[in-house]
Amino acid sequence: MSLQSGAFKKAYFEITNVCNASCTFCPGNTREAHFVSYREFETVLNKLKGRAEYLYFHLMGEPLLHPSVCDLARRASECGFKVMITTNGILSREVGIPLVNTGAVSKVSISLHSFEANSFGISLDEYLASCFDLAEAAAKNKTVCALRLWNLGADNDKNDAVLCALRARFGSNWTEIRSGFKISEFIFLEYGNRFEWPDESDNDYEVTFCHALRNQIGILSNGTVVPCCLDAEGRIDLGNLYESTLDDVLSSPRAKALYDGFSSHRAVEKLCQSCGYANRFK
């Protein structure tokens, strides 16, 4: 895939940058709070249509907070996108279940590790029960649900309790897979290392290649286009998709320099030079 073709596997469209949690592993963002309007959403859909397969409703923020998330999912599905939802699970019952009941969501990922990094005002049992209700509702609609424990190598003292609750709800007849276990039809448990966001003060990583602008692109809630899902503040501003075409954004000197840099196994942006995630692609 060349940059000029502008065909991506994943597009991350942040429908809101507002979140209802304060996870210790998340950097948050200092951008003005914004919920994407239907007009803004339609504008981006029209410019991405036929040029991305999977449409993720986040980059930062909690997508289930958007008051029109069900309508947005339906519209994206009508346009041929496979809608992907990642949530902290707090609104599993109130919003998550109605959302998967639309039949418009291809996959919902629930970050169970969010609980240990917050004070949600409910017990772990209450939290897990609501998340599991969402998982079962998703499965009934043949929507894949990934229950994530992305906290390996960190403080994960609640994992044993989570696993006990999973076995109590879904039984113990699990099938091991590469990323964890298939615990029921359409329901999976995924393990992963604690997510490390790039920090521009740390540029010790030897980044030689990345899939940014190759198989993924990001659009912040204010329309700013970024090369990947890890640019939480829009530091690598490639243009604005509310105002420009995708071709214009991709033909910008900055986009070309970033793409050509990785083609030559170089990271030209400071944020990329401080990203440890890209080392996975060596």
ChimeraX commands (.cxc) that place a marker at each C-alpha (Angstrom):
marker #1 position 0.00,0.00,0.00 radius 0.5
marker #1 position 1.37,3.39,-0.97 radius 0.5
marker #1 position 0.59,6.59,0.89 radius 0.5
marker #1 position -1.11,7.93,-2.21 radius 0.5
marker #1 position -3.61,5.05,-2.29 radius 0.5
marker #1 position -4.92,6.07,1.14 radius 0.5
marker #1 position -6.35,2.63,1.90 radius 0.5
marker #1 position -6.24,1.67,5.57 radius 0.5
marker #1 position -7.25,-1.35,7.59 radius 0.5
marker #1 position -8.07,0.73,10.67 radius 0.5
marker #1 position -9.37,4.25,11.13 radius 0.5
marker #1 position -9.67,5.61,14.66 radius 0.5
marker #1 position -12.37,8.29,14.78 radius 0.5
marker #1 position -12.62,9.74,18.27 radius 0.5
marker #1 position -16.32,10.54,18.68 radius 0.5
marker #1 position -15.54,12.26,21.98 radius 0.5
marker #1 position -12.38,13.09,23.92 radius 0.5
marker #1 position -14.29,13.11,27.21 radius 0.5
marker #1 position -13.94,10.21,29.63 radius 0.5
marker #1 position -15.75,9.16,32.81 radius 0.5
marker #1 position -12.64,7.53,34.31 radius 0.5
marker #1 position -9.17,8.64,35.33 radius 0.5
marker #1 position -7.04,5.59,34.67 radius 0.5
marker #1 position -3.53,5.86,36.06 radius 0.5
marker #1 position -2.10,4.30,32.89 radius 0.5
marker #1 position -3.79,6.83,30.59 radius 0.5
marker #1 position -2.25,10.26,29.89 radius 0.5
marker #1 position -5.62,11.86,29.25 radius 0.5
marker #1 position -5.71,14.93,27.03 radius 0.5
marker #1 position -5.78,18.68,27.48 radius 0.5
marker #1 position -7.83,19.42,24.37 radius 0.5
marker #1 position -11.14,21.25,24.62 radius 0.5
marker #1 position -13.93,18.80,25.44 radius 0.5
marker #1 position -15.90,17.90,22.34 radius 0.5
marker #1 position -18.61,15.51,21.24 radius 0.5
marker #1 position -18.67,14.93,17.48 radius 0.5
marker #1 position -21.84,16.29,15.87 radius 0.5
marker #1 position -23.83,14.23,13.38 radius 0.5
marker #1 position -22.72,16.60,10.61 radius 0.5
marker #1 position -19.05,16.18,11.57 radius 0.5
marker #1 position -19.50,12.43,11.75 radius 0.5
marker #1 position -21.13,12.28,8.33 radius 0.5
marker #1 position -18.36,14.45,6.86 radius 0.5
marker #1 position -15.67,12.06,8.07 radius 0.5
marker #1 position -17.62,8.96,7.02 radius 0.5
marker #1 position -17.97,10.29,3.48 radius 0.5
marker #1 position -14.23,10.97,3.29 radius 0.5
marker #1 position -13.25,7.57,4.72 radius 0.5
marker #1 position -15.83,5.51,2.87 radius 0.5
marker #1 position -14.15,2.76,0.86 radius 0.5
marker #1 position -10.76,3.67,2.32 radius 0.5
marker #1 position -10.88,1.97,5.72 radius 0.5
marker #1 position -12.28,-1.39,6.79 radius 0.5
marker #1 position -12.53,-1.08,10.56 radius 0.5
marker #1 position -13.81,2.09,12.21 radius 0.5
marker #1 position -12.89,2.49,15.88 radius 0.5
marker #1 position -14.94,5.00,17.86 radius 0.5
marker #1 position -12.10,6.13,20.09 radius 0.5
marker #1 position -8.61,7.42,20.28 radius 0.5
marker #1 position -9.04,9.09,23.63 radius 0.5
marker #1 position -12.33,9.39,25.47 radius 0.5
marker #1 position -15.10,6.94,26.36 radius 0.5
marker #1 position -17.31,6.36,23.31 radius 0.5
marker #1 position -20.30,5.19,25.37 radius 0.5
marker #1 position -20.57,8.72,26.77 radius 0.5
marker #1 position -21.64,10.05,23.36 radius 0.5
marker #1 position -25.43,10.56,23.52 radius 0.5
marker #1 position -25.85,9.42,19.89 radius 0.5
marker #1 position -23.43,6.48,19.89 radius 0.5
marker #1 position -26.13,4.01,18.80 radius 0.5
marker #1 position -27.14,6.19,15.85 radius 0.5
marker #1 position -23.52,6.75,14.86 radius 0.5
marker #1 position -22.83,3.02,14.94 radius 0.5
marker #1 position -25.85,2.31,12.75 radius 0.5
marker #1 position -24.79,4.94,10.24 radius 0.5
marker #1 position -21.19,3.71,10.07 radius 0.5
marker #1 position -22.39,0.14,9.57 radius 0.5
marker #1 position -24.72,1.27,6.77 radius 0.5
marker #1 position -21.70,2.83,5.08 radius 0.5
marker #1 position -19.88,-0.50,5.11 radius 0.5
marker #1 position -17.55,-0.02,8.08 radius 0.5
marker #1 position -16.96,-2.68,10.71 radius 0.5
marker #1 position -17.62,-0.74,13.90 radius 0.5
marker #1 position -15.23,-1.37,16.79 radius 0.5
marker #1 position -15.93,-0.18,20.33 radius 0.5
marker #1 position -13.46,-0.02,23.22 radius 0.5
marker #1 position -14.93,0.88,26.61 radius 0.5
marker #1 position -13.93,0.99,30.26 radius 0.5
marker #1 position -17.17,-0.83,31.02 radius 0.5
marker #1 position -18.73,1.69,33.40 radius 0.5
marker #1 position -21.76,2.18,31.15 radius 0.5
marker #1 position -22.04,-1.46,30.09 radius 0.5
marker #1 position -25.67,-1.91,31.05 radius 0.5
marker #1 position -27.02,1.59,30.41 radius 0.5
marker #1 position -25.45,2.16,27.00 radius 0.5
marker #1 position -23.35,-0.84,26.00 radius 0.5
marker #1 position -26.21,-3.35,25.83 radius 0.5
marker #1 position -28.51,-1.09,23.77 radius 0.5
marker #1 position -25.54,-0.40,21.49 radius 0.5
marker #1 position -24.75,-4.05,20.72 radius 0.5
marker #1 position -28.48,-4.72,20.36 radius 0.5
marker #1 position -28.46,-2.45,17.30 radius 0.5
marker #1 position -26.54,-5.18,15.49 radius 0.5
marker #1 position -24.23,-2.50,14.10 radius 0.5
marker #1 position -21.14,-3.34,16.18 radius 0.5
marker #1 position -18.60,-5.90,14.96 radius 0.5
marker #1 position -16.55,-6.04,18.15 radius 0.5
marker #1 position -16.68,-4.57,21.63 radius 0.5
marker #1 position -13.58,-4.61,23.84 radius 0.5
marker #1 position -14.01,-4.07,27.57 radius 0.5
marker #1 position -10.92,-2.94,29.48 radius 0.5
marker #1 position -11.41,-4.81,32.75 radius 0.5
marker #1 position -8.03,-3.54,33.95 radius 0.5
marker #1 position -9.63,-0.09,34.21 radius 0.5
marker #1 position -11.14,-1.03,37.57 radius 0.5
marker #1 position -7.84,-1.32,39.41 radius 0.5
marker #1 position -6.78,2.11,38.14 radius 0.5
marker #1 position -9.87,3.99,39.32 radius 0.5
marker #1 position -12.38,4.43,42.10 radius 0.5
marker #1 position -15.71,3.77,40.39 radius 0.5
marker #1 position -17.84,3.90,43.54 radius 0.5
marker #1 position -19.05,0.33,43.07 radius 0.5
marker #1 position -17.63,-3.03,44.08 radius 0.5
marker #1 position -15.53,-5.16,41.76 radius 0.5
marker #1 position -18.32,-7.76,41.72 radius 0.5
marker #1 position -20.89,-5.17,40.63 radius 0.5
marker #1 position -18.56,-3.82,37.97 radius 0.5
marker #1 position -17.73,-7.25,36.55 radius 0.5
marker #1 position -21.37,-8.35,36.54 radius 0.5
marker #1 position -22.34,-5.40,34.35 radius 0.5
marker #1 position -19.39,-6.02,32.02 radius 0.5
marker #1 position -20.30,-9.70,31.73 radius 0.5
marker #1 position -23.92,-8.74,30.98 radius 0.5
marker #1 position -22.63,-6.68,28.07 radius 0.5
marker #1 position -20.44,-9.57,26.89 radius 0.5
marker #1 position -23.42,-11.92,26.86 radius 0.5
marker #1 position -25.62,-9.38,25.07 radius 0.5
marker #1 position -22.91,-8.94,22.45 radius 0.5
marker #1 position -22.60,-12.69,21.96 radius 0.5
marker #1 position -26.37,-13.02,21.47 radius 0.5
marker #1 position -26.01,-10.55,18.60 radius 0.5
marker #1 position -23.01,-12.46,17.23 radius 0.5
marker #1 position -20.79,-9.52,18.13 radius 0.5
marker #1 position -17.30,-10.46,19.28 radius 0.5
marker #1 position -16.52,-9.35,22.83 radius 0.5
marker #1 position -12.96,-9.12,24.13 radius 0.5
marker #1 position -12.59,-8.89,27.91 radius 0.5
marker #1 position -9.19,-7.28,28.32 radius 0.5
marker #1 position -6.64,-7.64,31.08 radius 0.5
marker #1 position -3.93,-5.44,29.63 radius 0.5
marker #1 position -2.01,-5.09,32.86 radius 0.5
marker #1 position 0.71,-7.74,32.75 radius 0.5
marker #1 position 3.93,-6.52,34.30 radius 0.5
marker #1 position 2.08,-4.00,36.46 radius 0.5
marker #1 position 0.02,-3.93,39.65 radius 0.5
marker #1 position -2.60,-6.54,38.85 radius 0.5
marker #1 position -3.59,-7.81,42.28 radius 0.5
marker #1 position -7.27,-7.97,41.27 radius 0.5
marker #1 position -6.69,-10.34,38.36 radius 0.5
marker #1 position -7.28,-13.46,40.46 radius 0.5
marker #1 position -10.66,-12.12,41.53 radius 0.5
marker #1 position -11.50,-11.29,37.91 radius 0.5
marker #1 position -10.60,-14.81,36.79 radius 0.5
marker #1 position -12.68,-16.37,39.57 radius 0.5
marker #1 position -15.66,-14.23,38.54 radius 0.5
marker #1 position -15.19,-15.22,34.90 radius 0.5
marker #1 position -15.20,-18.93,35.76 radius 0.5
marker #1 position -18.24,-18.50,37.99 radius 0.5
marker #1 position -20.13,-16.83,35.15 radius 0.5
marker #1 position -18.88,-18.68,32.07 radius 0.5
marker #1 position -17.50,-21.96,33.41 radius 0.5
marker #1 position -13.94,-23.22,32.97 radius 0.5
marker #1 position -14.06,-24.88,29.56 radius 0.5
marker #1 position -11.76,-22.33,27.95 radius 0.5
marker #1 position -9.76,-22.76,24.75 radius 0.5
marker #1 position -6.29,-21.22,24.75 radius 0.5
marker #1 position -5.53,-18.89,21.84 radius 0.5
marker #1 position -2.58,-16.68,20.98 radius 0.5
marker #1 position -3.80,-13.62,22.90 radius 0.5
marker #1 position -5.51,-15.41,25.79 radius 0.5
marker #1 position -8.57,-17.66,25.85 radius 0.5
marker #1 position -11.85,-18.22,24.10 radius 0.5
marker #1 position -14.15,-18.60,27.07 radius 0.5
marker #1 position -17.49,-18.84,25.27 radius 0.5
marker #1 position -18.93,-18.44,21.79 radius 0.5
marker #1 position -17.99,-14.88,20.65 radius 0.5
marker #1 position -16.47,-14.07,24.07 radius 0.5
marker #1 position -12.71,-13.92,24.62 radius 0.5
marker #1 position -10.31,-13.09,27.43 radius 0.5
marker #1 position -7.32,-11.14,26.15 radius 0.5
marker #1 position -4.07,-10.63,28.03 radius 0.5
marker #1 position -1.55,-7.92,27.25 radius 0.5
marker #1 position 1.21,-5.85,28.75 radius 0.5
marker #1 position 0.31,-2.58,30.40 radius 0.5
marker #1 position -0.01,0.04,27.71 radius 0.5
marker #1 position 2.81,2.57,27.59 radius 0.5
marker #1 position 1.97,5.83,25.85 radius 0.5
marker #1 position 4.80,7.65,24.05 radius 0.5
marker #1 position 6.50,10.35,26.08 radius 0.5
marker #1 position 8.43,12.98,24.14 radius 0.5
marker #1 position 10.85,13.38,27.06 radius 0.5
marker #1 position 12.02,9.81,26.43 radius 0.5
marker #1 position 13.57,9.27,23.00 radius 0.5
marker #1 position 15.75,6.28,23.78 radius 0.5
marker #1 position 13.72,3.88,21.63 radius 0.5
marker #1 position 15.23,2.66,18.40 radius 0.5
marker #1 position 12.15,3.01,16.23 radius 0.5
marker #1 position 12.83,1.67,12.77 radius 0.5
marker #1 position 9.37,0.97,11.36 radius 0.5
marker #1 position 5.72,1.61,12.13 radius 0.5
marker #1 position 2.37,0.91,10.47 radius 0.5
marker #1 position 1.23,4.51,10.98 radius 0.5
marker #1 position -0.28,5.84,7.73 radius 0.5
marker #1 position 0.10,2.33,6.32 radius 0.5
marker #1 position -2.64,0.32,7.96 radius 0.5
marker #1 position -4.02,2.92,10.35 radius 0.5
marker #1 position -4.93,6.57,10.67 radius 0.5
marker #1 position -6.53,8.63,13.43 radius 0.5
marker #1 position -9.03,11.47,13.48 radius 0.5
marker #1 position -9.47,13.41,16.71 radius 0.5
marker #1 position -12.87,14.75,17.73 radius 0.5
marker #1 position -11.91,18.23,16.49 radius 0.5
marker #1 position -11.15,16.83,13.03 radius 0.5
marker #1 position -7.36,16.80,13.37 radius 0.5
marker #1 position -5.78,13.92,11.46 radius 0.5
marker #1 position -2.96,12.06,13.21 radius 0.5
marker #1 position -0.92,9.11,11.94 radius 0.5
marker #1 position -1.90,6.60,14.61 radius 0.5
marker #1 position -3.98,5.90,17.71 radius 0.5
marker #1 position -1.21,6.94,20.13 radius 0.5
marker #1 position -1.14,10.67,19.36 radius 0.5
marker #1 position -3.49,11.68,22.16 radius 0.5
marker #1 position -2.85,15.43,21.89 radius 0.5
marker #1 position -2.63,15.77,18.13 radius 0.5
marker #1 position 1.05,16.65,18.19 radius 0.5
marker #1 position 1.56,15.29,14.67 radius 0.5
marker #1 position -1.13,17.44,13.06 radius 0.5
marker #1 position -1.48,16.37,9.42 radius 0.5
marker #1 position -4.50,18.52,8.63 radius 0.5
marker #1 position -8.20,18.66,9.42 radius 0.5
marker #1 position -10.64,16.21,7.85 radius 0.5
marker #1 position -13.60,18.47,8.55 radius 0.5
marker #1 position -12.04,21.02,6.22 radius 0.5
marker #1 position -9.83,19.05,3.79 radius 0.5
marker #1 position -10.05,15.89,1.72 radius 0.5
marker #1 position -8.17,12.80,2.81 radius 0.5
marker #1 position -6.02,13.05,-0.32 radius 0.5
marker #1 position -5.01,16.60,0.59 radius 0.5
marker #1 position -4.08,15.49,4.11 radius 0.5
marker #1 position -2.03,12.53,2.88 radius 0.5
marker #1 position -0.21,14.64,0.29 radius 0.5
marker #1 position 1.01,17.14,2.89 radius 0.5
marker #1 position 4.81,17.41,3.28 radius 0.5
marker #1 position 4.61,16.27,6.90 radius 0.5
marker #1 position 2.62,13.12,6.04 radius 0.5
marker #1 position 4.97,12.27,3.20 radius 0.5
marker #1 position 8.05,12.78,5.38 radius 0.5
marker #1 position 6.67,10.52,8.11 radius 0.5
marker #1 position 5.70,7.77,5.65 radius 0.5
marker #1 position 8.96,7.94,3.71 radius 0.5
marker #1 position 10.92,7.97,6.96 radius 0.5
marker #1 position 9.46,4.66,8.08 radius 0.5
marker #1 position 9.98,3.28,4.56 radius 0.5
marker #1 position 13.67,3.99,5.18 radius 0.5
marker #1 position 13.47,2.65,8.76 radius 0.5
marker #1 position 13.69,6.11,10.33 radius 0.5
marker #1 position 11.37,7.94,12.73 radius 0.5
marker #1 position 11.30,11.60,11.72 radius 0.5
marker #1 position 8.80,12.81,14.34 radius 0.5
marker #1 position 9.83,13.36,17.95 radius 0.5
marker #1 position 6.71,11.59,19.23 radius 0.5
marker #1 position 7.54,8.55,17.10 radius 0.5
marker #1 position 11.09,8.55,18.40 radius 0.5
marker #1 position 9.71,8.22,21.94 radius 0.5
marker #1 position 7.25,5.42,21.16 radius 0.5
marker #1 position 8.09,1.99,22.53 radius 0.5
marker #1 position 5.06,0.39,20.88 radius 0.5
marker #1 position 6.62,0.69,17.44 radius 0.5
marker #1 position 9.45,-1.58,18.57 radius 0.5
marker #1 position 7.00,-4.48,18.24 radius 0.5
marker #1 position 7.27,-4.16,14.49 radius 0.5
marker #1 position 11.00,-4.80,14.31 radius 0.5
marker link #1:1,2 radius 0.2
marker link #1:2,3 radius 0.2
marker link #1:3,4 radius 0.2
marker link #1:4,5 radius 0.2
marker link #1:5,6 radius 0.2
marker link #1:6,7 radius 0.2
marker link #1:7,8 radius 0.2
marker link #1:8,9 radius 0.2
marker link #1:9,10 radius 0.2
marker link #1:10,11 radius 0.2
marker link #1:11,12 radius 0.2
marker link #1:12,13 radius 0.2
marker link #1:13,14 radius 0.2
marker link #1:14,15 radius 0.2
marker link #1:15,16 radius 0.2
marker link #1:16,17 radius 0.2
marker link #1:17,18 radius 0.2
marker link #1:18,19 radius 0.2
marker link #1:19,20 radius 0.2
marker link #1:20,21 radius 0.2
marker link #1:21,22 radius 0.2
marker link #1:22,23 radius 0.2
marker link #1:23,24 radius 0.2
marker link #1:24,25 radius 0.2
marker link #1:25,26 radius 0.2
marker link #1:26,27 radius 0.2
marker link #1:27,28 radius 0.2
marker link #1:28,29 radius 0.2
marker link #1:29,30 radius 0.2
marker link #1:30,31 radius 0.2
marker link #1:31,32 radius 0.2
marker link #1:32,33 radius 0.2
marker link #1:33,34 radius 0.2
marker link #1:34,35 radius 0.2
marker link #1:35,36 radius 0.2
marker link #1:36,37 radius 0.2
marker link #1:37,38 radius 0.2
marker link #1:38,39 radius 0.2
marker link #1:39,40 radius 0.2
marker link #1:40,41 radius 0.2
marker link #1:41,42 radius 0.2
marker link #1:42,43 radius 0.2
marker link #1:43,44 radius 0.2
marker link #1:44,45 radius 0.2
marker link #1:45,46 radius 0.2
marker link #1:46,47 radius 0.2
marker link #1:47,48 radius 0.2
marker link #1:48,49 radius 0.2
marker link #1:49,50 radius 0.2
marker link #1:50,51 radius 0.2
marker link #1:51,52 radius 0.2
marker link #1:52,53 radius 0.2
marker link #1:53,54 radius 0.2
marker link #1:54,55 radius 0.2
marker link #1:55,56 radius 0.2
marker link #1:56,57 radius 0.2
marker link #1:57,58 radius 0.2
marker link #1:58,59 radius 0.2
marker link #1:59,60 radius 0.2
marker link #1:60,61 radius 0.2
marker link #1:61,62 radius 0.2
marker link #1:62,63 radius 0.2
marker link #1:63,64 radius 0.2
marker link #1:64,65 radius 0.2
marker link #1:65,66 radius 0.2
marker link #1:66,67 radius 0.2
marker link #1:67,68 radius 0.2
marker link #1:68,69 radius 0.2
marker link #1:69,70 radius 0.2
marker link #1:70,71 radius 0.2
marker link #1:71,72 radius 0.2
marker link #1:72,73 radius 0.2
marker link #1:73,74 radius 0.2
marker link #1:74,75 radius 0.2
marker link #1:75,76 radius 0.2
marker link #1:76,77 radius 0.2
marker link #1:77,78 radius 0.2
marker link #1:78,79 radius 0.2
marker link #1:79,80 radius 0.2
marker link #1:80,81 radius 0.2
marker link #1:81,82 radius 0.2
marker link #1:82,83 radius 0.2
marker link #1:83,84 radius 0.2
marker link #1:84,85 radius 0.2
marker link #1:85,86 radius 0.2
marker link #1:86,87 radius 0.2
marker link #1:87,88 radius 0.2
marker link #1:88,89 radius 0.2
marker link #1:89,90 radius 0.2
marker link #1:90,91 radius 0.2
marker link #1:91,92 radius 0.2
marker link #1:92,93 radius 0.2
marker link #1:93,94 radius 0.2
marker link #1:94,95 radius 0.2
marker link #1:95,96 radius 0.2
marker link #1:96,97 radius 0.2
marker link #1:97,98 radius 0.2
marker link #1:98,99 radius 0.2
marker link #1:99,100 radius 0.2
marker link #1:100,101 radius 0.2
marker link #1:101,102 radius 0.2
marker link #1:102,103 radius 0.2
marker link #1:103,104 radius 0.2
marker link #1:104,105 radius 0.2
marker link #1:105,106 radius 0.2
marker link #1:106,107 radius 0.2
marker link #1:107,108 radius 0.2
marker link #1:108,109 radius 0.2
marker link #1:109,110 radius 0.2
marker link #1:110,111 radius 0.2
marker link #1:111,112 radius 0.2
marker link #1:112,113 radius 0.2
marker link #1:113,114 radius 0.2
marker link #1:114,115 radius 0.2
marker link #1:115,116 radius 0.2
marker link #1:116,117 radius 0.2
marker link #1:117,118 radius 0.2
marker link #1:118,119 radius 0.2
marker link #1:119,120 radius 0.2
marker link #1:120,121 radius 0.2
marker link #1:121,122 radius 0.2
marker link #1:122,123 radius 0.2
marker link #1:123,124 radius 0.2
marker link #1:124,125 radius 0.2
marker link #1:125,126 radius 0.2
marker link #1:126,127 radius 0.2
marker link #1:127,128 radius 0.2
marker link #1:128,129 radius 0.2
marker link #1:129,130 radius 0.2
marker link #1:130,131 radius 0.2
marker link #1:131,132 radius 0.2
marker link #1:132,133 radius 0.2
marker link #1:133,134 radius 0.2
marker link #1:134,135 radius 0.2
marker link #1:135,136 radius 0.2
marker link #1:136,137 radius 0.2
marker link #1:137,138 radius 0.2
marker link #1:138,139 radius 0.2
marker link #1:139,140 radius 0.2
marker link #1:140,141 radius 0.2
marker link #1:141,142 radius 0.2
marker link #1:142,143 radius 0.2
marker link #1:143,144 radius 0.2
marker link #1:144,145 radius 0.2
marker link #1:145,146 radius 0.2
marker link #1:146,147 radius 0.2
marker link #1:147,148 radius 0.2
marker link #1:148,149 radius 0.2
marker link #1:149,150 radius 0.2
marker link #1:150,151 radius 0.2
marker link #1:151,152 radius 0.2
marker link #1:152,153 radius 0.2
marker link #1:153,154 radius 0.2
marker link #1:154,155 radius 0.2
marker link #1:155,156 radius 0.2
marker link #1:156,157 radius 0.2
marker link #1:157,158 radius 0.2
marker link #1:158,159 radius 0.2
marker link #1:159,160 radius 0.2
marker link #1:160,161 radius 0.2
marker link #1:161,162 radius 0.2
marker link #1:162,163 radius 0.2
marker link #1:163,164 radius 0.2
marker link #1:164,165 radius 0.2
marker link #1:165,166 radius 0.2
marker link #1:166,167 radius 0.2
marker link #1:167,168 radius 0.2
marker link #1:168,169 radius 0.2
marker link #1:169,170 radius 0.2
marker link #1:170,171 radius 0.2
marker link #1:171,172 radius 0.2
marker link #1:172,173 radius 0.2
marker link #1:173,174 radius 0.2
marker link #1:174,175 radius 0.2
marker link #1:175,176 radius 0.2
marker link #1:176,177 radius 0.2
marker link #1:177,178 radius 0.2
marker link #1:178,179 radius 0.2
marker link #1:179,180 radius 0.2
marker link #1:180,181 radius 0.2
marker link #1:181,182 radius 0.2
marker link #1:182,183 radius 0.2
marker link #1:183,184 radius 0.2
marker link #1:184,185 radius 0.2
marker link #1:185,186 radius 0.2
marker link #1:186,187 radius 0.2
marker link #1:187,188 radius 0.2
marker link #1:188,189 radius 0.2
marker link #1:189,190 radius 0.2
marker link #1:190,191 radius 0.2
marker link #1:191,192 radius 0.2
marker link #1:192,193 radius 0.2
marker link #1:193,194 radius 0.2
marker link #1:194,195 radius 0.2
marker link #1:195,196 radius 0.2
marker link #1:196,197 radius 0.2
marker link #1:197,198 radius 0.2
marker link #1:198,199 radius 0.2
marker link #1:199,200 radius 0.2
marker link #1:200,201 radius 0.2
marker link #1:201,202 radius 0.2
marker link #1:202,203 radius 0.2
marker link #1:203,204 radius 0.2
marker link #1:204,205 radius 0.2
marker link #1:205,206 radius 0.2
marker link #1:206,207 radius 0.2
marker link #1:207,208 radius 0.2
marker link #1:208,209 radius 0.2
marker link #1:209,210 radius 0.2
marker link #1:210,211 radius 0.2
marker link #1:211,212 radius 0.2
marker link #1:212,213 radius 0.2
marker link #1:213,214 radius 0.2
marker link #1:214,215 radius 0.2
marker link #1:215,216 radius 0.2
marker link #1:216,217 radius 0.2
marker link #1:217,218 radius 0.2
marker link #1:218,219 radius 0.2
marker link #1:219,220 radius 0.2
marker link #1:220,221 radius 0.2
marker link #1:221,222 radius 0.2
marker link #1:222,223 radius 0.2
marker link #1:223,224 radius 0.2
marker link #1:224,225 radius 0.2
marker link #1:225,226 radius 0.2
marker link #1:226,227 radius 0.2
marker link #1:227,228 radius 0.2
marker link #1:228,229 radius 0.2
marker link #1:229,230 radius 0.2
marker link #1:230,231 radius 0.2
marker link #1:231,232 radius 0.2
marker link #1:232,233 radius 0.2
marker link #1:233,234 radius 0.2
marker link #1:234,235 radius 0.2
marker link #1:235,236 radius 0.2
marker link #1:236,237 radius 0.2
marker link #1:237,238 radius 0.2
marker link #1:238,239 radius 0.2
marker link #1:239,240 radius 0.2
marker link #1:240,241 radius 0.2
marker link #1:241,242 radius 0.2
marker link #1:242,243 radius 0.2
marker link #1:243,244 radius 0.2
marker link #1:244,245 radius 0.2
marker link #1:245,246 radius 0.2
marker link #1:246,247 radius 0.2
marker link #1:247,248 radius 0.2
marker link #1:248,249 radius 0.2
marker link #1:249,250 radius 0.2
marker link #1:250,251 radius 0.2
marker link #1:251,252 radius 0.2
marker link #1:252,253 radius 0.2
marker link #1:253,254 radius 0.2
marker link #1:254,255 radius 0.2
marker link #1:255,256 radius 0.2
marker link #1:256,257 radius 0.2
marker link #1:257,258 radius 0.2
marker link #1:258,259 radius 0.2
marker link #1:259,260 radius 0.2
marker link #1:260,261 radius 0.2
marker link #1:261,262 radius 0.2
marker link #1:262,263 radius 0.2
marker link #1:263,264 radius 0.2
marker link #1:264,265 radius 0.2
marker link #1:265,266 radius 0.2
marker link #1:266,267 radius 0.2
marker link #1:267,268 radius 0.2
marker link #1:268,269 radius 0.2
marker link #1:269,270 radius 0.2
marker link #1:270,271 radius 0.2
marker link #1:271,272 radius 0.2
marker link #1:272,273 radius 0.2
marker link #1:273,274 radius 0.2
marker link #1:274,275 radius 0.2
marker link #1:275,276 radius 0.2
marker link #1:276,277 radius 0.2
marker link #1:277,278 radius 0.2
marker link #1:278,279 radius 0.2
marker link #1:279,280 radius 0.2
marker link #1:280,281 radius 0.2
marker link #1:281,282 radius 0.2
view
